[in-house]
Amino acid sequence: MPINGEFEIPDSESATVPYRILLVDDQPMIYEALRRMLSGAKDLELHYCSEGVKALSMACEIQPNVILQDLVMPDVDGLMLVKFYQANDKTRDIPIVVLSSREDAQTKAEAFAGGAHDYLVKLPDQIELLARLHYHAKAYAAQLERNEALEKLRLIAVTDALTGLYNRRHFDESLAIEWKRAMRDKLPVSLIMLDVDHFKQFNDNYGHQAGDDCLELVAQSFKTTIHRPTDIAARYGGEEFIAILSNTDGEGAFGVAEKIRQGVLALNIQHEHSSAGNCVSISLGVATTIPTRGLQAEELLKCADQALYRAKEEGRNRSAVVEI
């Protein structure tokens, strides 16, 4: 018997995952009545929460397709719970069907004004209940599919096809945003620009497919090191990569650069035609500043490029730093 989060195992012969319905109601008899109404619907899986104070955390955990919310509960007002659902990132779009013993128009109007998607009077007719639950569950599932498709398109638009890193366009947009944020908060921002040493010779001697494989491996190692949610790792062009490190000073950025360099060396990709060693290596330029009015993000980019040039001039397979 599904009570307080426990539920019956769905029919193993079902070809589809059942829609999850969360009932939030302090009366077990209401739960039992609805359980019986839904027992023949193999595509609906009923979960039950009898305490309003636990409803939001349970909804976040099970991610229901529909929430059946009692309007009057002893510990938390039903409409207040509706606001809690809609204020939470994990539950804000889940359709909410209010359950109430009141049939008056004013109560219904208040429920819809409070964010409810639908309204049912206890106890609803079984056919009507099933029809409304199916309607909202399918509509929400379709919305999730659309959101997923849009997210895939968004990722394609900002991702480099070969390496899986962010592309140059997304880097430019992210730098502009981070620059403004760092200026507002008076915090340092750092760039790390890196280049695969003697990559043309690698391509010429091992072939373009090997070159692509090499860039993918370098990019993956690079991305593994640039792992903070606020940081950005991107392919800048060709064999060049770049990273934005938020709230990071020159010393911290240099330490990250050295981790990146050591990570690429650890790949141990053979490169017999490099003056920097017998395996693939990278040179890195680090630039750091605290943005101020009159200073442009492009100047930090130029400094990172200058630092990269210095690393190459000093023999490659090393990191160099420039601070504005």
Short mmCIF file of the C-alpha atoms (twelve columns), coordinates in Angstrom:
data_MODEL
# 
_entry.id   MODEL 
# 
loop_
_atom_site.group_PDB 
_atom_site.id 
_atom_site.type_symbol 
_atom_site.label_atom_id 
_atom_site.label_alt_id 
_atom_site.label_comp_id 
_atom_site.label_asym_id 
_atom_site.label_seq_id 
_atom_site.Cartn_x 
_atom_site.Cartn_y 
_atom_site.Cartn_z 
_atom_site.pdbx_PDB_model_num 
ATOM 1   C CA . MET A 1   0.000   0.000  0.000   1 
ATOM 2   C CA . PRO A 2   1.621   3.297  -1.065  1 
ATOM 3   C CA . ILE A 3   1.733   5.604  1.932   1 
ATOM 4   C CA . ASN A 4   4.140   8.426  2.875   1 
ATOM 5   C CA . GLY A 5   6.322   7.906  -0.189  1 
ATOM 6   C CA . GLU A 6   6.103   4.122  -0.503  1 
ATOM 7   C CA . PHE A 7   4.297   2.795  -3.539  1 
ATOM 8   C CA . GLU A 8   3.219   -0.392 -5.182  1 
ATOM 9   C CA . ILE A 9   5.451   -1.926 -7.821  1 
ATOM 10  C CA . PRO A 10  3.944   -1.133 -11.224 1 
ATOM 11  C CA . ASP A 11  2.894   -3.863 -13.589 1 
ATOM 12  C CA . SER A 12  6.100   -5.402 -14.984 1 
ATOM 13  C CA . GLU A 13  4.392   -5.900 -18.317 1 
ATOM 14  C CA . SER A 14  3.875   -2.162 -18.735 1 
ATOM 15  C CA . ALA A 15  5.936   -0.863 -21.641 1 
ATOM 16  C CA . THR A 16  6.074   2.715  -20.362 1 
ATOM 17  C CA . VAL A 17  7.150   4.415  -17.131 1 
ATOM 18  C CA . PRO A 18  4.018   5.383  -15.149 1 
ATOM 19  C CA . TYR A 19  3.191   9.020  -14.518 1 
ATOM 20  C CA . ARG A 20  3.890   9.881  -10.879 1 
ATOM 21  C CA . ILE A 21  1.019   11.492 -8.983  1 
ATOM 22  C CA . LEU A 22  1.735   13.048 -5.575  1 
ATOM 23  C CA . LEU A 23  -1.260  13.401 -3.255  1 
ATOM 24  C CA . VAL A 24  -0.756  15.870 -0.384  1 
ATOM 25  C CA . ASP A 25  -3.657  15.495 2.046   1 
ATOM 26  C CA . ASP A 26  -3.855  15.019 5.818   1 
ATOM 27  C CA . GLN A 27  -6.769  12.584 5.599   1 
ATOM 28  C CA . PRO A 28  -5.779  8.925  4.995   1 
ATOM 29  C CA . MET A 29  -9.366  8.148  3.963   1 
ATOM 30  C CA . ILE A 30  -8.991  10.528 0.994   1 
ATOM 31  C CA . TYR A 31  -5.800  8.777  0.018   1 
ATOM 32  C CA . GLU A 32  -7.471  5.358  0.232   1 
ATOM 33  C CA . ALA A 33  -10.400 6.513  -1.886  1 
ATOM 34  C CA . LEU A 34  -8.120  7.960  -4.573  1 
ATOM 35  C CA . ARG A 35  -5.878  4.893  -4.464  1 
ATOM 36  C CA . ARG A 36  -8.860  2.733  -5.350  1 
ATOM 37  C CA . MET A 37  -9.910  5.083  -8.145  1 
ATOM 38  C CA . LEU A 38  -6.405  4.944  -9.664  1 
ATOM 39  C CA . SER A 39  -5.761  1.236  -9.028  1 
ATOM 40  C CA . GLY A 40  -6.892  0.232  -12.518 1 
ATOM 41  C CA . ALA A 41  -4.782  2.860  -14.278 1 
ATOM 42  C CA . LYS A 42  -1.446  1.108  -14.873 1 
ATOM 43  C CA . ASP A 43  0.115   4.304  -16.227 1 
ATOM 44  C CA . LEU A 44  -0.513  6.248  -12.993 1 
ATOM 45  C CA . GLU A 45  1.608   5.721  -9.874  1 
ATOM 46  C CA . LEU A 46  0.207   7.248  -6.682  1 
ATOM 47  C CA . HIS A 47  2.497   8.646  -3.971  1 
ATOM 48  C CA . TYR A 48  1.148   10.003 -0.692  1 
ATOM 49  C CA . CYS A 49  2.249   12.695 1.722   1 
ATOM 50  C CA . SER A 50  0.080   13.310 4.788   1 
ATOM 51  C CA . GLU A 51  2.108   16.213 6.223   1 
ATOM 52  C CA . GLY A 52  2.224   19.581 4.495   1 
ATOM 53  C CA . VAL A 53  5.626   20.420 5.975   1 
ATOM 54  C CA . LYS A 54  7.130   17.436 4.131   1 
ATOM 55  C CA . ALA A 55  5.345   18.017 0.817   1 
ATOM 56  C CA . LEU A 56  7.962   20.198 -0.902  1 
ATOM 57  C CA . SER A 57  10.918  17.958 -0.050  1 
ATOM 58  C CA . MET A 58  8.963   14.897 -1.190  1 
ATOM 59  C CA . ALA A 59  7.974   16.598 -4.430  1 
ATOM 60  C CA . CYS A 60  11.621  17.520 -5.080  1 
ATOM 61  C CA . GLU A 61  12.656  13.925 -4.422  1 
ATOM 62  C CA . ILE A 62  10.146  12.012 -6.542  1 
ATOM 63  C CA . GLN A 63  9.544   14.671 -9.220  1 
ATOM 64  C CA . PRO A 64  5.850   13.932 -9.805  1 
ATOM 65  C CA . ASN A 65  4.071   14.641 -13.073 1 
ATOM 66  C CA . VAL A 66  1.091   16.050 -11.171 1 
ATOM 67  C CA . ILE A 67  0.578   17.253 -7.587  1 
ATOM 68  C CA . LEU A 68  -2.875  16.744 -6.045  1 
ATOM 69  C CA . GLN A 69  -2.878  19.364 -3.293  1 
ATOM 70  C CA . ASP A 70  -5.421  19.562 -0.482  1 
ATOM 71  C CA . LEU A 71  -6.534  23.146 0.006   1 
ATOM 72  C CA . VAL A 72  -6.966  23.033 3.804   1 
ATOM 73  C CA . MET A 73  -4.321  21.301 5.935   1 
ATOM 74  C CA . PRO A 74  -3.640  21.622 9.686   1 
ATOM 75  C CA . ASP A 75  0.082   22.462 9.491   1 
ATOM 76  C CA . VAL A 76  0.490   24.426 6.235   1 
ATOM 77  C CA . ASP A 77  -2.070  26.264 4.117   1 
ATOM 78  C CA . GLY A 78  -2.585  24.528 0.769   1 
ATOM 79  C CA . LEU A 79  -2.204  27.716 -1.283  1 
ATOM 80  C CA . MET A 80  1.011   28.515 0.582   1 
ATOM 81  C CA . LEU A 81  2.344   25.136 -0.514  1 
ATOM 82  C CA . VAL A 82  1.418   25.987 -4.101  1 
ATOM 83  C CA . LYS A 83  3.615   29.092 -3.796  1 
ATOM 84  C CA . PHE A 84  6.442   26.982 -2.327  1 
ATOM 85  C CA . TYR A 85  6.274   24.567 -5.268  1 
ATOM 86  C CA . GLN A 86  6.373   27.390 -7.779  1 
ATOM 87  C CA . ALA A 87  9.281   29.131 -6.038  1 
ATOM 88  C CA . ASN A 88  11.451  26.010 -6.193  1 
ATOM 89  C CA . ASP A 89  13.485  25.278 -9.346  1 
ATOM 90  C CA . LYS A 90  12.761  21.541 -9.141  1 
ATOM 91  C CA . THR A 91  8.983   21.854 -8.843  1 
ATOM 92  C CA . ARG A 92  8.001   25.207 -10.342 1 
ATOM 93  C CA . ASP A 93  6.542   23.795 -13.566 1 
ATOM 94  C CA . ILE A 94  4.758   20.744 -12.150 1 
ATOM 95  C CA . PRO A 95  0.977   21.064 -12.690 1 
ATOM 96  C CA . ILE A 96  -0.931  21.418 -9.426  1 
ATOM 97  C CA . VAL A 97  -4.520  20.231 -9.064  1 
ATOM 98  C CA . VAL A 98  -6.167  21.615 -5.942  1 
ATOM 99  C CA . LEU A 99  -8.476  19.336 -3.966  1 
ATOM 100 C CA . SER A 100 -11.133 20.971 -1.804  1 
ATOM 101 C CA . SER A 101 -14.476 20.245 -0.193  1 
ATOM 102 C CA . ARG A 102 -15.607 23.749 -1.190  1 
ATOM 103 C CA . GLU A 103 -17.502 24.323 -4.403  1 
ATOM 104 C CA . ASP A 104 -18.005 28.091 -4.245  1 
ATOM 105 C CA . ALA A 105 -16.681 30.252 -7.065  1 
ATOM 106 C CA . GLN A 106 -14.682 32.530 -4.749  1 
ATOM 107 C CA . THR A 107 -12.580 29.655 -3.389  1 
ATOM 108 C CA . LYS A 108 -11.963 28.361 -6.904  1 
ATOM 109 C CA . ALA A 109 -10.956 31.834 -8.082  1 
ATOM 110 C CA . GLU A 110 -8.490  32.178 -5.189  1 
ATOM 111 C CA . ALA A 111 -6.971  28.783 -6.011  1 
ATOM 112 C CA . PHE A 112 -6.392  29.685 -9.665  1 
ATOM 113 C CA . ALA A 113 -5.105  33.133 -8.706  1 
ATOM 114 C CA . GLY A 114 -2.689  31.412 -6.317  1 
ATOM 115 C CA . GLY A 115 -1.167  29.353 -9.127  1 
ATOM 116 C CA . ALA A 116 -3.239  26.174 -9.279  1 
ATOM 117 C CA . HIS A 117 -3.600  24.608 -12.725 1 
ATOM 118 C CA . ASP A 118 -6.902  22.873 -11.955 1 
ATOM 119 C CA . TYR A 119 -9.496  22.404 -9.248  1 
ATOM 120 C CA . LEU A 120 -11.370 19.311 -8.101  1 
ATOM 121 C CA . VAL A 121 -14.047 18.995 -5.418  1 
ATOM 122 C CA . LYS A 122 -13.658 16.068 -3.022  1 
ATOM 123 C CA . LEU A 123 -14.406 13.381 -3.851  1 
ATOM 124 C CA . PRO A 124 -14.244 13.723 -7.642  1 
ATOM 125 C CA . ASP A 125 -15.888 11.385 -10.082 1 
ATOM 126 C CA . GLN A 126 -13.452 8.615  -11.055 1 
ATOM 127 C CA . ILE A 127 -13.752 9.199  -14.791 1 
ATOM 128 C CA . GLU A 128 -13.248 12.943 -14.375 1 
ATOM 129 C CA . LEU A 129 -10.283 12.413 -12.018 1 
ATOM 130 C CA . LEU A 130 -8.521  10.055 -14.411 1 
ATOM 131 C CA . ALA A 131 -9.178  12.325 -17.378 1 
ATOM 132 C CA . ARG A 132 -7.748  15.396 -15.644 1 
ATOM 133 C CA . LEU A 133 -4.713  13.560 -14.266 1 
ATOM 134 C CA . HIS A 134 -3.918  12.091 -17.684 1 
ATOM 135 C CA . TYR A 135 -4.347  15.472 -19.342 1 
ATOM 136 C CA . HIS A 136 -2.004  17.317 -16.969 1 
ATOM 137 C CA . ALA A 137 0.537   14.476 -16.755 1 
ATOM 138 C CA . LYS A 138 0.803   14.166 -20.546 1 
ATOM 139 C CA . ALA A 139 0.995   17.931 -21.002 1 
ATOM 140 C CA . TYR A 140 3.795   18.158 -18.442 1 
ATOM 141 C CA . ALA A 141 5.673   15.228 -20.011 1 
ATOM 142 C CA . ALA A 142 5.412   16.931 -23.412 1 
ATOM 143 C CA . GLN A 143 6.716   20.158 -21.863 1 
ATOM 144 C CA . LEU A 144 9.711   18.320 -20.402 1 
ATOM 145 C CA . GLU A 145 10.468  16.824 -23.824 1 
ATOM 146 C CA . ARG A 146 10.309  20.271 -25.434 1 
ATOM 147 C CA . ASN A 147 12.584  21.710 -22.766 1 
ATOM 148 C CA . GLU A 148 15.047  18.876 -23.274 1 
ATOM 149 C CA . ALA A 149 15.064  19.433 -27.026 1 
ATOM 150 C CA . LEU A 150 15.590  23.177 -26.564 1 
ATOM 151 C CA . GLU A 151 18.443  22.515 -24.132 1 
ATOM 152 C CA . LYS A 152 20.106  20.219 -26.674 1 
ATOM 153 C CA . LEU A 153 19.814  22.927 -29.325 1 
ATOM 154 C CA . ARG A 154 21.223  25.492 -26.906 1 
ATOM 155 C CA . LEU A 155 24.191  23.262 -26.138 1 
ATOM 156 C CA . ILE A 156 24.840  22.713 -29.843 1 
ATOM 157 C CA . ALA A 157 24.862  26.481 -30.340 1 
ATOM 158 C CA . VAL A 158 27.479  27.089 -27.632 1 
ATOM 159 C CA . THR A 159 29.610  23.934 -27.970 1 
ATOM 160 C CA . ASP A 160 32.620  23.161 -30.132 1 
ATOM 161 C CA . ALA A 161 31.738  20.087 -32.183 1 
ATOM 162 C CA . LEU A 162 35.176  18.415 -32.006 1 
ATOM 163 C CA . THR A 163 36.204  18.885 -28.391 1 
ATOM 164 C CA . GLY A 164 32.903  19.295 -26.564 1 
ATOM 165 C CA . LEU A 165 34.196  22.465 -24.906 1 
ATOM 166 C CA . TYR A 166 32.374  25.774 -25.169 1 
ATOM 167 C CA . ASN A 167 32.971  27.580 -28.465 1 
ATOM 168 C CA . ARG A 168 34.496  31.005 -29.099 1 
ATOM 169 C CA . ARG A 169 31.123  32.739 -29.222 1 
ATOM 170 C CA . HIS A 170 30.096  31.463 -25.805 1 
ATOM 171 C CA . PHE A 171 33.497  32.387 -24.407 1 
ATOM 172 C CA . ASP A 172 33.133  35.984 -25.624 1 
ATOM 173 C CA . GLU A 173 29.663  36.265 -24.104 1 
ATOM 174 C CA . SER A 174 30.785  34.701 -20.816 1 
ATOM 175 C CA . LEU A 175 33.818  36.968 -20.534 1 
ATOM 176 C CA . ALA A 176 31.643  40.060 -20.957 1 
ATOM 177 C CA . ILE A 177 29.330  38.837 -18.167 1 
ATOM 178 C CA . GLU A 178 32.162  37.852 -15.825 1 
ATOM 179 C CA . TRP A 179 33.972  41.149 -16.471 1 
ATOM 180 C CA . LYS A 180 30.936  43.158 -15.345 1 
ATOM 181 C CA . ARG A 181 30.402  40.952 -12.312 1 
ATOM 182 C CA . ALA A 182 34.056  41.189 -11.228 1 
ATOM 183 C CA . MET A 183 33.997  44.973 -11.692 1 
ATOM 184 C CA . ARG A 184 30.861  45.294 -9.587  1 
ATOM 185 C CA . ASP A 185 32.202  43.085 -6.789  1 
ATOM 186 C CA . LYS A 186 35.822  44.344 -7.080  1 
ATOM 187 C CA . LEU A 187 37.130  40.798 -7.480  1 
ATOM 188 C CA . PRO A 188 39.977  39.449 -9.643  1 
ATOM 189 C CA . VAL A 189 39.355  37.612 -12.888 1 
ATOM 190 C CA . SER A 190 41.971  35.519 -14.682 1 
ATOM 191 C CA . LEU A 191 42.379  34.093 -18.160 1 
ATOM 192 C CA . ILE A 192 44.455  31.082 -19.130 1 
ATOM 193 C CA . MET A 193 45.267  30.812 -22.824 1 
ATOM 194 C CA . LEU A 194 47.030  27.669 -23.984 1 
ATOM 195 C CA . ASP A 195 48.405  26.310 -27.215 1 
ATOM 196 C CA . VAL A 196 49.484  22.776 -28.157 1 
ATOM 197 C CA . ASP A 197 53.229  22.910 -28.826 1 
ATOM 198 C CA . HIS A 198 54.233  22.316 -32.458 1 
ATOM 199 C CA . PHE A 199 50.796  21.071 -33.401 1 
ATOM 200 C CA . LYS A 200 51.360  21.645 -37.141 1 
ATOM 201 C CA . GLN A 201 54.279  19.237 -37.042 1 
ATOM 202 C CA . PHE A 202 52.096  16.746 -35.170 1 
ATOM 203 C CA . ASN A 203 49.412  16.973 -37.858 1 
ATOM 204 C CA . ASP A 204 51.925  16.773 -40.705 1 
ATOM 205 C CA . ASN A 205 53.611  13.660 -39.337 1 
ATOM 206 C CA . TYR A 206 50.759  11.712 -37.727 1 
ATOM 207 C CA . GLY A 207 47.818  12.811 -39.875 1 
ATOM 208 C CA . HIS A 208 44.745  14.956 -39.297 1 
ATOM 209 C CA . GLN A 209 42.724  12.205 -37.639 1 
ATOM 210 C CA . ALA A 210 45.477  11.744 -35.072 1 
ATOM 211 C CA . GLY A 211 45.525  15.527 -34.716 1 
ATOM 212 C CA . ASP A 212 41.793  15.592 -33.973 1 
ATOM 213 C CA . ASP A 213 42.191  12.750 -31.479 1 
ATOM 214 C CA . CYS A 214 45.005  14.665 -29.814 1 
ATOM 215 C CA . LEU A 215 42.894  17.831 -29.479 1 
ATOM 216 C CA . GLU A 216 40.014  15.848 -27.996 1 
ATOM 217 C CA . LEU A 217 42.289  14.332 -25.359 1 
ATOM 218 C CA . VAL A 218 43.889  17.673 -24.518 1 
ATOM 219 C CA . ALA A 219 40.435  19.280 -24.277 1 
ATOM 220 C CA . GLN A 220 39.173  16.568 -21.933 1 
ATOM 221 C CA . SER A 221 42.195  16.962 -19.671 1 
ATOM 222 C CA . PHE A 222 41.750  20.735 -19.757 1 
ATOM 223 C CA . LYS A 223 38.055  20.470 -18.867 1 
ATOM 224 C CA . THR A 224 38.796  18.088 -15.995 1 
ATOM 225 C CA . THR A 225 41.023  20.710 -14.369 1 
ATOM 226 C CA . ILE A 226 38.656  23.637 -15.025 1 
ATOM 227 C CA . HIS A 227 35.861  22.155 -12.939 1 
ATOM 228 C CA . ARG A 228 34.341  24.958 -10.845 1 
ATOM 229 C CA . PRO A 229 30.765  25.792 -11.912 1 
ATOM 230 C CA . THR A 230 31.672  29.477 -12.308 1 
ATOM 231 C CA . ASP A 231 34.639  28.816 -14.611 1 
ATOM 232 C CA . ILE A 232 34.524  28.482 -18.390 1 
ATOM 233 C CA . ALA A 233 36.711  26.219 -20.554 1 
ATOM 234 C CA . ALA A 234 36.521  26.898 -24.296 1 
ATOM 235 C CA . ARG A 235 38.205  26.171 -27.596 1 
ATOM 236 C CA . TYR A 236 39.530  29.498 -28.798 1 
ATOM 237 C CA . GLY A 237 40.418  28.338 -32.309 1 
ATOM 238 C CA . GLY A 238 42.567  25.656 -33.952 1 
ATOM 239 C CA . GLU A 239 44.837  24.197 -31.282 1 
ATOM 240 C CA . GLU A 240 44.260  27.082 -28.877 1 
ATOM 241 C CA . PHE A 241 42.119  26.817 -25.752 1 
ATOM 242 C CA . ILE A 242 41.138  29.379 -23.139 1 
ATOM 243 C CA . ALA A 243 39.645  29.484 -19.660 1 
ATOM 244 C CA . ILE A 244 37.942  32.128 -17.532 1 
ATOM 245 C CA . LEU A 245 38.639  31.773 -13.817 1 
ATOM 246 C CA . SER A 246 36.322  33.868 -11.669 1 
ATOM 247 C CA . ASN A 247 37.543  35.352 -8.380  1 
ATOM 248 C CA . THR A 248 41.064  34.006 -8.974  1 
ATOM 249 C CA . ASP A 249 44.271  35.992 -8.555  1 
ATOM 250 C CA . GLY A 250 47.515  35.553 -10.489 1 
ATOM 251 C CA . GLU A 251 49.039  33.064 -8.079  1 
ATOM 252 C CA . GLY A 252 45.927  30.913 -8.060  1 
ATOM 253 C CA . ALA A 253 45.590  31.047 -11.845 1 
ATOM 254 C CA . PHE A 254 49.252  30.083 -12.298 1 
ATOM 255 C CA . GLY A 255 48.685  27.059 -10.066 1 
ATOM 256 C CA . VAL A 256 45.711  26.009 -12.202 1 
ATOM 257 C CA . ALA A 257 47.757  26.521 -15.382 1 
ATOM 258 C CA . GLU A 258 50.480  24.240 -14.088 1 
ATOM 259 C CA . LYS A 259 47.916  21.557 -13.229 1 
ATOM 260 C CA . ILE A 260 46.601  21.786 -16.786 1 
ATOM 261 C CA . ARG A 261 50.123  21.507 -18.201 1 
ATOM 262 C CA . GLN A 262 50.980  18.503 -16.049 1 
ATOM 263 C CA . GLY A 263 47.668  16.882 -16.940 1 
ATOM 264 C CA . VAL A 264 48.437  17.079 -20.655 1 
ATOM 265 C CA . LEU A 265 51.940  15.693 -20.134 1 
ATOM 266 C CA . ALA A 266 50.400  12.795 -18.220 1 
ATOM 267 C CA . LEU A 267 48.455  11.840 -21.368 1 
ATOM 268 C CA . ASN A 268 51.826  10.764 -22.771 1 
ATOM 269 C CA . ILE A 269 50.822  11.306 -26.404 1 
ATOM 270 C CA . GLN A 270 53.859  10.590 -28.583 1 
ATOM 271 C CA . HIS A 271 55.256  13.625 -30.431 1 
ATOM 272 C CA . GLU A 272 58.726  12.914 -31.811 1 
ATOM 273 C CA . HIS A 273 58.753  16.150 -33.831 1 
ATOM 274 C CA . SER A 274 58.515  18.618 -30.948 1 
ATOM 275 C CA . SER A 275 61.413  20.654 -29.608 1 
ATOM 276 C CA . ALA A 276 59.715  20.705 -26.196 1 
ATOM 277 C CA . GLY A 277 59.944  16.936 -25.589 1 
ATOM 278 C CA . ASN A 278 59.020  13.559 -27.024 1 
ATOM 279 C CA . CYS A 279 55.333  13.783 -26.086 1 
ATOM 280 C CA . VAL A 280 52.586  16.345 -26.606 1 
ATOM 281 C CA . SER A 281 52.946  19.401 -24.376 1 
ATOM 282 C CA . ILE A 282 51.300  22.791 -24.088 1 
ATOM 283 C CA . SER A 283 52.372  26.373 -23.436 1 
ATOM 284 C CA . LEU A 284 50.161  28.578 -21.292 1 
ATOM 285 C CA . GLY A 285 49.699  32.300 -20.795 1 
ATOM 286 C CA . VAL A 286 48.024  33.604 -17.660 1 
ATOM 287 C CA . ALA A 287 46.629  37.133 -17.256 1 
ATOM 288 C CA . THR A 288 44.941  38.558 -14.151 1 
ATOM 289 C CA . THR A 289 43.332  41.820 -13.142 1 
ATOM 290 C CA . ILE A 290 40.606  43.386 -11.043 1 
ATOM 291 C CA . PRO A 291 38.402  45.125 -13.637 1 
ATOM 292 C CA . THR A 292 37.987  48.874 -13.267 1 
ATOM 293 C CA . ARG A 293 36.202  51.536 -15.275 1 
ATOM 294 C CA . GLY A 294 38.184  52.423 -18.368 1 
ATOM 295 C CA . LEU A 295 39.743  48.956 -18.558 1 
ATOM 296 C CA . GLN A 296 38.332  46.622 -21.209 1 
ATOM 297 C CA . ALA A 297 38.144  42.833 -21.222 1 
ATOM 298 C CA . GLU A 298 40.005  42.866 -24.559 1 
ATOM 299 C CA . GLU A 299 43.067  44.184 -22.729 1 
ATOM 300 C CA . LEU A 300 43.085  41.147 -20.470 1 
ATOM 301 C CA . LEU A 301 42.868  38.952 -23.569 1 
ATOM 302 C CA . LYS A 302 45.874  40.722 -25.086 1 
ATOM 303 C CA . CYS A 303 47.854  40.182 -21.897 1 
ATOM 304 C CA . ALA A 304 47.000  36.465 -21.894 1 
ATOM 305 C CA . ASP A 305 48.182  36.272 -25.494 1 
ATOM 306 C CA . GLN A 306 51.401  38.094 -24.584 1 
ATOM 307 C CA . ALA A 307 51.998  35.712 -21.687 1 
ATOM 308 C CA . LEU A 308 51.446  32.747 -24.018 1 
ATOM 309 C CA . TYR A 309 53.965  34.209 -26.486 1 
ATOM 310 C CA . ARG A 310 56.476  34.609 -23.653 1 
ATOM 311 C CA . ALA A 311 56.004  30.962 -22.609 1 
ATOM 312 C CA . LYS A 312 56.742  29.883 -26.175 1 
ATOM 313 C CA . GLU A 313 59.776  32.179 -26.441 1 
ATOM 314 C CA . GLU A 314 61.169  30.734 -23.214 1 
ATOM 315 C CA . GLY A 315 61.143  27.207 -24.619 1 
ATOM 316 C CA . ARG A 316 57.483  26.032 -24.528 1 
ATOM 317 C CA . ASN A 317 56.000  23.428 -22.169 1 
ATOM 318 C CA . ARG A 318 55.663  26.085 -19.453 1 
ATOM 319 C CA . SER A 319 53.361  28.753 -18.051 1 
ATOM 320 C CA . ALA A 320 53.951  32.505 -17.974 1 
ATOM 321 C CA . VAL A 321 51.991  35.213 -16.119 1 
ATOM 322 C CA . VAL A 322 51.108  38.843 -16.870 1 
ATOM 323 C CA . GLU A 323 49.192  40.949 -14.363 1 
ATOM 324 C CA . ILE A 324 47.593  44.244 -15.370 1 
# 
